[in-house]
Amino acid sequence: MIAEEVGMGHLFTEAERSYRNSNGMEHENGIRAFGFINGLDKSAIYQIIQESYRARERYWLTQILKEEHMASFSHMRS
């Protein structure tokens, strides 16, 4: 379900830096630089990038679900 379909605008949400750092949510360019400096091969760098994307997706999903639940609960109270 798209957020706009339930009356929500698009959320541009980025976790706090401390949360990103402690949850493996690095930017792709930073991961590539880290991999290059540390001599990682392309497949290892790719795997780290994918893990970072999955961590970001989990965060964004929790934010979206939180907003959807808040919208549905406020609708029930009306």
C-alpha positions in Angstrom: 0.0 0.0 0.0 1.3 3.4 -0.9 1.4 6.0 1.8 -0.6 8.5 -0.3 -3.4 5.9 -0.6 -4.0 6.1 3.1 -3.9 9.8 3.2 -0.2 10.1 4.3 2.4 12.2 2.6 5.8 10.7 1.6 8.2 10.6 4.6 11.8 11.6 4.0 13.2 10.0 7.2 16.8 9.5 8.0 17.8 8.0 11.3 20.0 9.9 13.7 23.7 9.5 13.1 24.3 7.6 16.3 21.5 5.2 15.4 22.9 4.7 11.9 26.4 4.1 13.2 25.3 1.5 15.8 23.0 -0.3 13.3 25.3 -0.6 10.3 23.6 2.0 8.2 26.5 3.4 6.2 26.4 5.3 3.0 27.5 3.4 -0.1 30.4 5.7 -0.9 31.7 5.4 2.6 31.5 1.6 2.4 33.3 1.6 -0.9 36.1 3.8 0.5 36.4 1.6 3.6 36.6 -1.5 1.4 39.3 0.0 -0.8 41.4 1.2 2.1 41.1 -2.2 3.8 41.7 -4.3 0.6 38.3 -5.9 0.5 37.3 -7.5 -2.8 34.3 -6.4 -4.8 32.0 -9.1 -3.5 32.8 -8.3 0.2 32.1 -4.6 -0.5 28.8 -5.5 -2.3 27.7 -7.7 0.7 28.4 -4.9 3.2 26.4 -2.4 1.0 23.5 -4.8 0.8 23.5 -5.3 4.6 23.5 -1.5 5.0 20.5 -1.2 2.6 18.6 -3.9 4.5 19.3 -2.1 7.8 17.9 1.2 6.3 14.9 -0.6 4.8 14.0 -2.0 8.3 14.3 1.4 9.8 12.1 3.0 7.1 9.6 0.3 7.4 9.2 0.8 11.1 8.7 4.5 10.5 6.1 3.9 7.9 4.2 1.3 10.0 4.4 3.6 13.0 2.8 6.4 10.9 0.1 4.0 9.5 -0.9 2.8 12.9 -1.1 6.4 14.2 -3.3 7.3 11.3 -5.6 4.3 11.8 -5.8 4.9 15.6 -6.6 8.6 15.1 -9.3 7.6 12.6 -10.8 5.2 15.2 -11.0 8.0 17.8 -13.0 10.3 15.4 
